Amino acid sequence: MYLTDHIKFRIFIKEDEDGMFVSEVPELSGCISQGDTRELAITNIKDAISGYIASLKKHDEPIPLSIDEKTVEIHV
């Protein structure tokens, strides 16, 4: 994969039992961060993703493909 200016990854954010917001990237094994707020958790996971990608590049490992995700709504 060739890196362009932007790459997208899905992140999951959940609040833990201590009130911290934990964020993780399923496509990047072990790429987890946290923050006192949801916004800080997002900022911190972006930094973690950048570091993870830099490490992949440094070790000549493949970078997972960017995602293009859509949400659909259906009537039930």
PyMOL Python script that loads the backbone (N, CA, C, O; Angstrom):
from pymol import cmd

cmd.read_pdbstr("""\
ATOM      1  N   MET A   1       0.834  -1.177   0.000  1.00  0.00           N
ATOM      2  CA  MET A   1       0.000   0.000   0.000  1.00  0.00           C
ATOM      3  C   MET A   1       0.882   1.244   0.000  1.00  0.00           C
ATOM      4  O   MET A   1       1.887   1.307   0.707  1.00  0.00           O
ATOM      5  N   TYR A   2       0.498   2.213  -0.788  1.00  0.00           N
ATOM      6  CA  TYR A   2       1.192   3.492  -0.805  1.00  0.00           C
ATOM      7  C   TYR A   2       0.429   4.479   0.049  1.00  0.00           C
ATOM      8  O   TYR A   2      -0.785   4.628  -0.093  1.00  0.00           O
ATOM      9  N   LEU A   3       1.140   5.155   0.939  1.00  0.00           N
ATOM     10  CA  LEU A   3       0.485   6.138   1.789  1.00  0.00           C
ATOM     11  C   LEU A   3       0.183   7.395   1.004  1.00  0.00           C
ATOM     12  O   LEU A   3       1.018   7.894   0.249  1.00  0.00           O
ATOM     13  N   THR A   4      -1.009   7.893   1.191  1.00  0.00           N
ATOM     14  CA  THR A   4      -1.384   9.183   0.628  1.00  0.00           C
ATOM     15  C   THR A   4      -1.396  10.170   1.789  1.00  0.00           C
ATOM     16  O   THR A   4      -0.863   9.890   2.863  1.00  0.00           O
ATOM     17  N   ASP A   5      -1.999  11.311   1.564  1.00  0.00           N
ATOM     18  CA  ASP A   5      -2.059  12.298   2.634  1.00  0.00           C
ATOM     19  C   ASP A   5      -2.934  11.847   3.799  1.00  0.00           C
ATOM     20  O   ASP A   5      -2.716  12.260   4.938  1.00  0.00           O
ATOM     21  N   HIS A   6      -3.917  11.005   3.518  1.00  0.00           N
ATOM     22  CA  HIS A   6      -4.867  10.597   4.557  1.00  0.00           C
ATOM     23  C   HIS A   6      -5.096   9.096   4.503  1.00  0.00           C
ATOM     24  O   HIS A   6      -5.154   8.500   3.428  1.00  0.00           O
ATOM     25  N   ILE A   7      -5.225   8.505   5.663  1.00  0.00           N
ATOM     26  CA  ILE A   7      -5.575   7.095   5.780  1.00  0.00           C
ATOM     27  C   ILE A   7      -6.610   7.012   6.899  1.00  0.00           C
ATOM     28  O   ILE A   7      -6.498   7.721   7.899  1.00  0.00           O
ATOM     29  N   LYS A   8      -7.604   6.159   6.741  1.00  0.00           N
ATOM     30  CA  LYS A   8      -8.684   6.062   7.724  1.00  0.00           C
ATOM     31  C   LYS A   8      -8.653   4.703   8.412  1.00  0.00           C
ATOM     32  O   LYS A   8      -8.462   3.666   7.778  1.00  0.00           O
ATOM     33  N   PHE A   9      -8.848   4.740   9.732  1.00  0.00           N
ATOM     34  CA  PHE A   9      -8.985   3.531  10.519  1.00  0.00           C
ATOM     35  C   PHE A   9     -10.210   3.656  11.408  1.00  0.00           C
ATOM     36  O   PHE A   9     -10.546   4.744  11.875  1.00  0.00           O
ATOM     37  N   ARG A  10     -10.863   2.546  11.631  1.00  0.00           N
ATOM     38  CA  ARG A  10     -12.001   2.497  12.552  1.00  0.00           C
ATOM     39  C   ARG A  10     -11.433   2.482  13.965  1.00  0.00           C
ATOM     40  O   ARG A  10     -10.457   1.781  14.231  1.00  0.00           O
ATOM     41  N   ILE A  11     -12.032   3.248  14.872  1.00  0.00           N
ATOM     42  CA  ILE A  11     -11.647   3.201  16.280  1.00  0.00           C
ATOM     43  C   ILE A  11     -12.884   2.885  17.118  1.00  0.00           C
ATOM     44  O   ILE A  11     -14.006   3.247  16.763  1.00  0.00           O
ATOM     45  N   PHE A  12     -12.653   2.214  18.219  1.00  0.00           N
ATOM     46  CA  PHE A  12     -13.697   1.958  19.206  1.00  0.00           C
ATOM     47  C   PHE A  12     -13.327   2.715  20.465  1.00  0.00           C
ATOM     48  O   PHE A  12     -12.169   2.717  20.885  1.00  0.00           O
ATOM     49  N   ILE A  13     -14.322   3.359  21.067  1.00  0.00           N
ATOM     50  CA  ILE A  13     -14.101   4.100  22.305  1.00  0.00           C
ATOM     51  C   ILE A  13     -15.118   3.611  23.328  1.00  0.00           C
ATOM     52  O   ILE A  13     -16.314   3.532  23.047  1.00  0.00           O
ATOM     53  N   LYS A  14     -14.624   3.287  24.516  1.00  0.00           N
ATOM     54  CA  LYS A  14     -15.538   2.912  25.594  1.00  0.00           C
ATOM     55  C   LYS A  14     -15.040   3.528  26.893  1.00  0.00           C
ATOM     56  O   LYS A  14     -13.845   3.760  27.074  1.00  0.00           O
ATOM     57  N   GLU A  15     -15.970   3.783  27.781  1.00  0.00           N
ATOM     58  CA  GLU A  15     -15.616   4.317  29.087  1.00  0.00           C
ATOM     59  C   GLU A  15     -15.372   3.144  30.031  1.00  0.00           C
ATOM     60  O   GLU A  15     -16.190   2.229  30.122  1.00  0.00           O
ATOM     61  N   ASP A  16     -14.238   3.180  30.734  1.00  0.00           N
ATOM     62  CA  ASP A  16     -13.927   2.073  31.647  1.00  0.00           C
ATOM     63  C   ASP A  16     -14.530   2.339  33.030  1.00  0.00           C
ATOM     64  O   ASP A  16     -15.180   3.362  33.245  1.00  0.00           O
ATOM     65  N   GLU A  17     -14.311   1.420  33.952  1.00  0.00           N
ATOM     66  CA  GLU A  17     -14.913   1.515  35.291  1.00  0.00           C
ATOM     67  C   GLU A  17     -14.380   2.688  36.098  1.00  0.00           C
ATOM     68  O   GLU A  17     -15.000   3.083  37.085  1.00  0.00           O
ATOM     69  N   ASP A  18     -13.236   3.259  35.699  1.00  0.00           N
ATOM     70  CA  ASP A  18     -12.663   4.416  36.389  1.00  0.00           C
ATOM     71  C   ASP A  18     -13.048   5.743  35.737  1.00  0.00           C
ATOM     72  O   ASP A  18     -12.593   6.802  36.171  1.00  0.00           O
ATOM     73  N   GLY A  19     -13.884   5.693  34.695  1.00  0.00           N
ATOM     74  CA  GLY A  19     -14.309   6.913  34.015  1.00  0.00           C
ATOM     75  C   GLY A  19     -13.378   7.380  32.917  1.00  0.00           C
ATOM     76  O   GLY A  19     -13.611   8.428  32.316  1.00  0.00           O
ATOM     77  N   MET A  20     -12.316   6.616  32.641  1.00  0.00           N
ATOM     78  CA  MET A  20     -11.408   6.952  31.540  1.00  0.00           C
ATOM     79  C   MET A  20     -12.011   6.448  30.230  1.00  0.00           C
ATOM     80  O   MET A  20     -12.728   5.448  30.210  1.00  0.00           O
ATOM     81  N   PHE A  21     -11.715   7.145  29.149  1.00  0.00           N
ATOM     82  CA  PHE A  21     -12.156   6.719  27.833  1.00  0.00           C
ATOM     83  C   PHE A  21     -11.004   5.990  27.143  1.00  0.00           C
ATOM     84  O   PHE A  21      -9.936   6.559  26.921  1.00  0.00           O
ATOM     85  N   VAL A  22     -11.237   4.737  26.813  1.00  0.00           N
ATOM     86  CA  VAL A  22     -10.223   3.881  26.197  1.00  0.00           C
ATOM     87  C   VAL A  22     -10.558   3.749  24.720  1.00  0.00           C
ATOM     88  O   VAL A  22     -11.691   3.436  24.355  1.00  0.00           O
ATOM     89  N   SER A  23      -9.564   3.991  23.875  1.00  0.00           N
ATOM     90  CA  SER A  23      -9.765   3.892  22.425  1.00  0.00           C
ATOM     91  C   SER A  23      -8.812   2.847  21.862  1.00  0.00           C
ATOM     92  O   SER A  23      -7.674   2.711  22.313  1.00  0.00           O
ATOM     93  N   GLU A  24      -9.303   2.111  20.865  1.00  0.00           N
ATOM     94  CA  GLU A  24      -8.447   1.118  20.226  1.00  0.00           C
ATOM     95  C   GLU A  24      -8.782   1.007  18.748  1.00  0.00           C
ATOM     96  O   GLU A  24      -9.871   1.363  18.298  1.00  0.00           O
ATOM     97  N   VAL A  25      -7.798   0.497  18.009  1.00  0.00           N
ATOM     98  CA  VAL A  25      -7.915   0.348  16.557  1.00  0.00           C
ATOM     99  C   VAL A  25      -7.878  -1.141  16.235  1.00  0.00           C
ATOM    100  O   VAL A  25      -6.816  -1.758  16.321  1.00  0.00           O
ATOM    101  N   PRO A  26      -9.027  -1.740  15.861  1.00  0.00           N
ATOM    102  CA  PRO A  26      -9.050  -3.181  15.607  1.00  0.00           C
ATOM    103  C   PRO A  26      -8.081  -3.644  14.519  1.00  0.00           C
ATOM    104  O   PRO A  26      -7.529  -4.740  14.615  1.00  0.00           O
ATOM    105  N   GLU A  27      -7.869  -2.835  13.499  1.00  0.00           N
ATOM    106  CA  GLU A  27      -6.983  -3.224  12.389  1.00  0.00           C
ATOM    107  C   GLU A  27      -5.503  -3.161  12.751  1.00  0.00           C
ATOM    108  O   GLU A  27      -4.665  -3.693  12.022  1.00  0.00           O
ATOM    109  N   LEU A  28      -5.173  -2.513  13.876  1.00  0.00           N
ATOM    110  CA  LEU A  28      -3.782  -2.382  14.309  1.00  0.00           C
ATOM    111  C   LEU A  28      -3.641  -3.044  15.673  1.00  0.00           C
ATOM    112  O   LEU A  28      -3.859  -2.410  16.705  1.00  0.00           O
ATOM    113  N   SER A  29      -3.285  -4.296  15.671  1.00  0.00           N
ATOM    114  CA  SER A  29      -3.226  -5.101  16.889  1.00  0.00           C
ATOM    115  C   SER A  29      -2.400  -4.420  17.983  1.00  0.00           C
ATOM    116  O   SER A  29      -1.233  -4.086  17.779  1.00  0.00           O
ATOM    117  N   GLY A  30      -3.022  -4.221  19.135  1.00  0.00           N
ATOM    118  CA  GLY A  30      -2.328  -3.620  20.266  1.00  0.00           C
ATOM    119  C   GLY A  30      -2.287  -2.107  20.264  1.00  0.00           C
ATOM    120  O   GLY A  30      -1.700  -1.513  21.169  1.00  0.00           O
ATOM    121  N   CYS A  31      -2.894  -1.461  19.272  1.00  0.00           N
ATOM    122  CA  CYS A  31      -2.899   0.004  19.203  1.00  0.00           C
ATOM    123  C   CYS A  31      -4.061   0.516  20.059  1.00  0.00           C
ATOM    124  O   CYS A  31      -5.204   0.586  19.607  1.00  0.00           O
ATOM    125  N   ILE A  32      -3.737   0.875  21.310  1.00  0.00           N
ATOM    126  CA  ILE A  32      -4.724   1.289  22.306  1.00  0.00           C
ATOM    127  C   ILE A  32      -4.224   2.560  22.990  1.00  0.00           C
ATOM    128  O   ILE A  32      -3.025   2.727  23.214  1.00  0.00           O
ATOM    129  N   SER A  33      -5.151   3.447  23.317  1.00  0.00           N
ATOM    130  CA  SER A  33      -4.800   4.649  24.056  1.00  0.00           C
ATOM    131  C   SER A  33      -5.975   5.003  24.959  1.00  0.00           C
ATOM    132  O   SER A  33      -6.967   4.275  25.002  1.00  0.00           O
ATOM    133  N   GLN A  34      -5.870   6.107  25.675  1.00  0.00           N
ATOM    134  CA  GLN A  34      -6.946   6.533  26.561  1.00  0.00           C
ATOM    135  C   GLN A  34      -6.874   8.029  26.791  1.00  0.00           C
ATOM    136  O   GLN A  34      -5.917   8.691  26.387  1.00  0.00           O
ATOM    137  N   GLY A  35      -7.901   8.554  27.448  1.00  0.00           N
ATOM    138  CA  GLY A  35      -7.934   9.958  27.810  1.00  0.00           C
ATOM    139  C   GLY A  35      -9.012  10.207  28.844  1.00  0.00           C
ATOM    140  O   GLY A  35      -9.912   9.389  29.036  1.00  0.00           O
ATOM    141  N   ASP A  36      -8.909  11.352  29.509  1.00  0.00           N
ATOM    142  CA  ASP A  36      -9.904  11.726  30.519  1.00  0.00           C
ATOM    143  C   ASP A  36     -11.261  12.027  29.891  1.00  0.00           C
ATOM    144  O   ASP A  36     -12.298  11.893  30.540  1.00  0.00           O
ATOM    145  N   THR A  37     -11.246  12.438  28.614  1.00  0.00           N
ATOM    146  CA  THR A  37     -12.478  12.743  27.881  1.00  0.00           C
ATOM    147  C   THR A  37     -12.470  11.969  26.573  1.00  0.00           C
ATOM    148  O   THR A  37     -11.430  11.473  26.140  1.00  0.00           O
ATOM    149  N   ARG A  38     -13.628  11.871  25.952  1.00  0.00           N
ATOM    150  CA  ARG A  38     -13.730  11.206  24.647  1.00  0.00           C
ATOM    151  C   ARG A  38     -12.839  11.917  23.621  1.00  0.00           C
ATOM    152  O   ARG A  38     -12.163  11.266  22.824  1.00  0.00           O
ATOM    153  N   GLU A  39     -12.842  13.245  23.645  1.00  0.00           N
ATOM    154  CA  GLU A  39     -12.044  14.024  22.693  1.00  0.00           C
ATOM    155  C   GLU A  39     -10.551  13.780  22.890  1.00  0.00           C
ATOM    156  O   GLU A  39      -9.804  13.657  21.919  1.00  0.00           O
ATOM    157  N   LEU A  40     -10.117  13.712  24.148  1.00  0.00           N
ATOM    158  CA  LEU A  40      -8.705  13.455  24.418  1.00  0.00           C
ATOM    159  C   LEU A  40      -8.327  12.028  24.012  1.00  0.00           C
ATOM    160  O   LEU A  40      -7.222  11.793  23.525  1.00  0.00           O
ATOM    161  N   ALA A  41      -9.233  11.091  24.210  1.00  0.00           N
ATOM    162  CA  ALA A  41      -8.968   9.715  23.777  1.00  0.00           C
ATOM    163  C   ALA A  41      -8.791   9.658  22.264  1.00  0.00           C
ATOM    164  O   ALA A  41      -7.950   8.907  21.769  1.00  0.00           O
ATOM    165  N   ILE A  42      -9.573  10.442  21.523  1.00  0.00           N
ATOM    166  CA  ILE A  42      -9.441  10.488  20.060  1.00  0.00           C
ATOM    167  C   ILE A  42      -8.112  11.116  19.668  1.00  0.00           C
ATOM    168  O   ILE A  42      -7.420  10.600  18.790  1.00  0.00           O
ATOM    169  N   THR A  43      -7.749  12.215  20.303  1.00  0.00           N
ATOM    170  CA  THR A  43      -6.458  12.857  20.028  1.00  0.00           C
ATOM    171  C   THR A  43      -5.313  11.889  20.311  1.00  0.00           C
ATOM    172  O   THR A  43      -4.381  11.773  19.515  1.00  0.00           O
ATOM    173  N   ASN A  44      -5.382  11.199  21.443  1.00  0.00           N
ATOM    174  CA  ASN A  44      -4.307  10.283  21.830  1.00  0.00           C
ATOM    175  C   ASN A  44      -4.219   9.075  20.908  1.00  0.00           C
ATOM    176  O   ASN A  44      -3.118   8.606  20.621  1.00  0.00           O
ATOM    177  N   ILE A  45      -5.354   8.557  20.436  1.00  0.00           N
ATOM    178  CA  ILE A  45      -5.293   7.396  19.546  1.00  0.00           C
ATOM    179  C   ILE A  45      -4.732   7.803  18.187  1.00  0.00           C
ATOM    180  O   ILE A  45      -4.078   6.997  17.526  1.00  0.00           O
ATOM    181  N   LYS A  46      -4.977   9.034  17.764  1.00  0.00           N
ATOM    182  CA  LYS A  46      -4.370   9.511  16.511  1.00  0.00           C
ATOM    183  C   LYS A  46      -2.850   9.501  16.624  1.00  0.00           C
ATOM    184  O   LYS A  46      -2.158   9.097  15.689  1.00  0.00           O
ATOM    185  N   ASP A  47      -2.328   9.945  17.770  1.00  0.00           N
ATOM    186  CA  ASP A  47      -0.875   9.907  17.994  1.00  0.00           C
ATOM    187  C   ASP A  47      -0.373   8.469  18.014  1.00  0.00           C
ATOM    188  O   ASP A  47       0.676   8.163  17.447  1.00  0.00           O
ATOM    189  N   ALA A  48      -1.128   7.582  18.672  1.00  0.00           N
ATOM    190  CA  ALA A  48      -0.734   6.174  18.738  1.00  0.00           C
ATOM    191  C   ALA A  48      -0.719   5.544  17.343  1.00  0.00           C
ATOM    192  O   ALA A  48       0.179   4.764  17.023  1.00  0.00           O
ATOM    193  N   ILE A  49      -1.708   5.880  16.519  1.00  0.00           N
ATOM    194  CA  ILE A  49      -1.760   5.366  15.147  1.00  0.00           C
ATOM    195  C   ILE A  49      -0.551   5.843  14.361  1.00  0.00           C
ATOM    196  O   ILE A  49       0.073   5.059  13.646  1.00  0.00           O
ATOM    197  N   SER A  50      -0.217   7.118  14.486  1.00  0.00           N
ATOM    198  CA  SER A  50       0.944   7.661  13.775  1.00  0.00           C
ATOM    199  C   SER A  50       2.222   6.929  14.168  1.00  0.00           C
ATOM    200  O   SER A  50       3.036   6.592  13.308  1.00  0.00           O
ATOM    201  N   GLY A  51       2.398   6.684  15.462  1.00  0.00           N
ATOM    202  CA  GLY A  51       3.573   5.951  15.922  1.00  0.00           C
ATOM    203  C   GLY A  51       3.583   4.514  15.435  1.00  0.00           C
ATOM    204  O   GLY A  51       4.635   3.985  15.076  1.00  0.00           O
ATOM    205  N   TYR A  52       2.429   3.886  15.421  1.00  0.00           N
ATOM    206  CA  TYR A  52       2.314   2.505  14.957  1.00  0.00           C
ATOM    207  C   TYR A  52       2.694   2.409  13.479  1.00  0.00           C
ATOM    208  O   TYR A  52       3.448   1.521  13.080  1.00  0.00           O
ATOM    209  N   ILE A  53       2.164   3.332  12.672  1.00  0.00           N
ATOM    210  CA  ILE A  53       2.459   3.344  11.231  1.00  0.00           C
ATOM    211  C   ILE A  53       3.944   3.621  11.000  1.00  0.00           C
ATOM    212  O   ILE A  53       4.564   3.004  10.133  1.00  0.00           O
ATOM    213  N   ALA A  54       4.515   4.546  11.772  1.00  0.00           N
ATOM    214  CA  ALA A  54       5.949   4.845  11.639  1.00  0.00           C
ATOM    215  C   ALA A  54       6.787   3.606  11.929  1.00  0.00           C
ATOM    216  O   ALA A  54       7.782   3.354  11.251  1.00  0.00           O
ATOM    217  N   SER A  55       6.386   2.830  12.939  1.00  0.00           N
ATOM    218  CA  SER A  55       7.107   1.600  13.266  1.00  0.00           C
ATOM    219  C   SER A  55       6.979   0.565  12.146  1.00  0.00           C
ATOM    220  O   SER A  55       7.950  -0.110  11.807  1.00  0.00           O
ATOM    221  N   LEU A  56       5.770   0.442  11.572  1.00  0.00           N
ATOM    222  CA  LEU A  56       5.592  -0.479  10.448  1.00  0.00           C
ATOM    223  C   LEU A  56       6.519  -0.105   9.293  1.00  0.00           C
ATOM    224  O   LEU A  56       7.178  -0.964   8.706  1.00  0.00           O
ATOM    225  N   LYS A  57       6.561   1.198   8.974  1.00  0.00           N
ATOM    226  CA  LYS A  57       7.404   1.664   7.877  1.00  0.00           C
ATOM    227  C   LYS A  57       8.882   1.400   8.174  1.00  0.00           C
ATOM    228  O   LYS A  57       9.624   0.954   7.299  1.00  0.00           O
ATOM    229  N   LYS A  58       9.305   1.674   9.400  1.00  0.00           N
ATOM    230  CA  LYS A  58      10.694   1.489   9.796  1.00  0.00           C
ATOM    231  C   LYS A  58      11.133   0.037   9.637  1.00  0.00           C
ATOM    232  O   LYS A  58      12.281  -0.231   9.283  1.00  0.00           O
ATOM    233  N   HIS A  59      10.225  -0.898   9.898  1.00  0.00           N
ATOM    234  CA  HIS A  59      10.539  -2.317   9.817  1.00  0.00           C
ATOM    235  C   HIS A  59      10.102  -2.953   8.498  1.00  0.00           C
ATOM    236  O   HIS A  59      10.051  -4.176   8.373  1.00  0.00           O
ATOM    237  N   ASP A  60       9.787  -2.106   7.517  1.00  0.00           N
ATOM    238  CA  ASP A  60       9.371  -2.566   6.188  1.00  0.00           C
ATOM    239  C   ASP A  60       8.220  -3.576   6.248  1.00  0.00           C
ATOM    240  O   ASP A  60       8.192  -4.556   5.503  1.00  0.00           O
ATOM    241  N   GLU A  61       7.279  -3.312   7.148  1.00  0.00           N
ATOM    242  CA  GLU A  61       6.104  -4.162   7.266  1.00  0.00           C
ATOM    243  C   GLU A  61       4.932  -3.498   6.547  1.00  0.00           C
ATOM    244  O   GLU A  61       4.890  -2.272   6.444  1.00  0.00           O
ATOM    245  N   PRO A  62       3.981  -4.290   6.049  1.00  0.00           N
ATOM    246  CA  PRO A  62       2.862  -3.705   5.302  1.00  0.00           C
ATOM    247  C   PRO A  62       1.939  -2.892   6.214  1.00  0.00           C
ATOM    248  O   PRO A  62       1.731  -3.230   7.379  1.00  0.00           O
ATOM    249  N   ILE A  63       1.408  -1.842   5.665  1.00  0.00           N
ATOM    250  CA  ILE A  63       0.441  -0.997   6.364  1.00  0.00           C
ATOM    251  C   ILE A  63      -0.950  -1.490   5.994  1.00  0.00           C
ATOM    252  O   ILE A  63      -1.270  -1.599   4.811  1.00  0.00           O
ATOM    253  N   PRO A  64      -1.791  -1.794   6.999  1.00  0.00           N
ATOM    254  CA  PRO A  64      -3.148  -2.264   6.685  1.00  0.00           C
ATOM    255  C   PRO A  64      -3.892  -1.268   5.807  1.00  0.00           C
ATOM    256  O   PRO A  64      -3.662  -0.061   5.873  1.00  0.00           O
ATOM    257  N   LEU A  65      -4.776  -1.792   4.995  1.00  0.00           N
ATOM    258  CA  LEU A  65      -5.545  -0.957   4.092  1.00  0.00           C
ATOM    259  C   LEU A  65      -6.455  -0.002   4.844  1.00  0.00           C
ATOM    260  O   LEU A  65      -6.980  -0.333   5.907  1.00  0.00           O
ATOM    261  N   SER A  66      -6.633   1.170   4.289  1.00  0.00           N
ATOM    262  CA  SER A  66      -7.568   2.145   4.814  1.00  0.00           C
ATOM    263  C   SER A  66      -8.985   1.604   4.658  1.00  0.00           C
ATOM    264  O   SER A  66      -9.254   0.801   3.764  1.00  0.00           O
ATOM    265  N   ILE A  67      -9.882   2.042   5.525  1.00  0.00           N
ATOM    266  CA  ILE A  67     -11.264   1.589   5.427  1.00  0.00           C
ATOM    267  C   ILE A  67     -12.142   2.663   4.806  1.00  0.00           C
ATOM    268  O   ILE A  67     -11.829   3.853   4.854  1.00  0.00           O
ATOM    269  N   ASP A  68     -13.231   2.222   4.228  1.00  0.00           N
ATOM    270  CA  ASP A  68     -14.297   3.112   3.774  1.00  0.00           C
ATOM    271  C   ASP A  68     -15.574   2.496   4.314  1.00  0.00           C
ATOM    272  O   ASP A  68     -16.104   1.542   3.745  1.00  0.00           O
ATOM    273  N   GLU A  69     -16.056   3.039   5.395  1.00  0.00           N
ATOM    274  CA  GLU A  69     -17.174   2.434   6.107  1.00  0.00           C
ATOM    275  C   GLU A  69     -18.409   3.311   5.984  1.00  0.00           C
ATOM    276  O   GLU A  69     -18.323   4.538   6.047  1.00  0.00           O
ATOM    277  N   LYS A  70     -19.544   2.680   5.812  1.00  0.00           N
ATOM    278  CA  LYS A  70     -20.825   3.372   5.725  1.00  0.00           C
ATOM    279  C   LYS A  70     -21.769   2.756   6.739  1.00  0.00           C
ATOM    280  O   LYS A  70     -21.634   1.582   7.084  1.00  0.00           O
ATOM    281  N   THR A  71     -22.701   3.523   7.207  1.00  0.00           N
ATOM    282  CA  THR A  71     -23.757   3.035   8.078  1.00  0.00           C
ATOM    283  C   THR A  71     -25.064   3.097   7.304  1.00  0.00           C
ATOM    284  O   THR A  71     -25.373   4.095   6.653  1.00  0.00           O
ATOM    285  N   VAL A  72     -25.817   2.021   7.386  1.00  0.00           N
ATOM    286  CA  VAL A  72     -27.127   1.998   6.720  1.00  0.00           C
ATOM    287  C   VAL A  72     -28.208   1.858   7.772  1.00  0.00           C
ATOM    288  O   VAL A  72     -28.003   1.248   8.822  1.00  0.00           O
ATOM    289  N   GLU A  73     -29.341   2.422   7.477  1.00  0.00           N
ATOM    290  CA  GLU A  73     -30.474   2.342   8.384  1.00  0.00           C
ATOM    291  C   GLU A  73     -31.594   1.583   7.703  1.00  0.00           C
ATOM    292  O   GLU A  73     -31.912   1.840   6.541  1.00  0.00           O
ATOM    293  N   ILE A  74     -32.191   0.649   8.424  1.00  0.00           N
ATOM    294  CA  ILE A  74     -33.312  -0.100   7.866  1.00  0.00           C
ATOM    295  C   ILE A  74     -34.483  -0.025   8.820  1.00  0.00           C
ATOM    296  O   ILE A  74     -34.301   0.166  10.023  1.00  0.00           O
ATOM    297  N   HIS A  75     -35.652  -0.171   8.303  1.00  0.00           N
ATOM    298  CA  HIS A  75     -36.863  -0.166   9.128  1.00  0.00           C
ATOM    299  C   HIS A  75     -37.188  -1.605   9.520  1.00  0.00           C
ATOM    300  O   HIS A  75     -37.243  -2.493   8.670  1.00  0.00           O
ATOM    301  N   VAL A  76     -37.404  -1.824  10.828  1.00  0.00           N
ATOM    302  CA  VAL A  76     -37.757  -3.171  11.299  1.00  0.00           C
ATOM    303  C   VAL A  76     -39.090  -3.155  12.018  1.00  0.00           C
ATOM    304  O   VAL A  76     -39.553  -4.196  12.484  1.00  0.00           O
TER     305      VAL A  76
END
""", "prot")
cmd.dss("prot")
cmd.show_as("cartoon", "prot")
cmd.util.cbc("prot")
cmd.orient("prot")
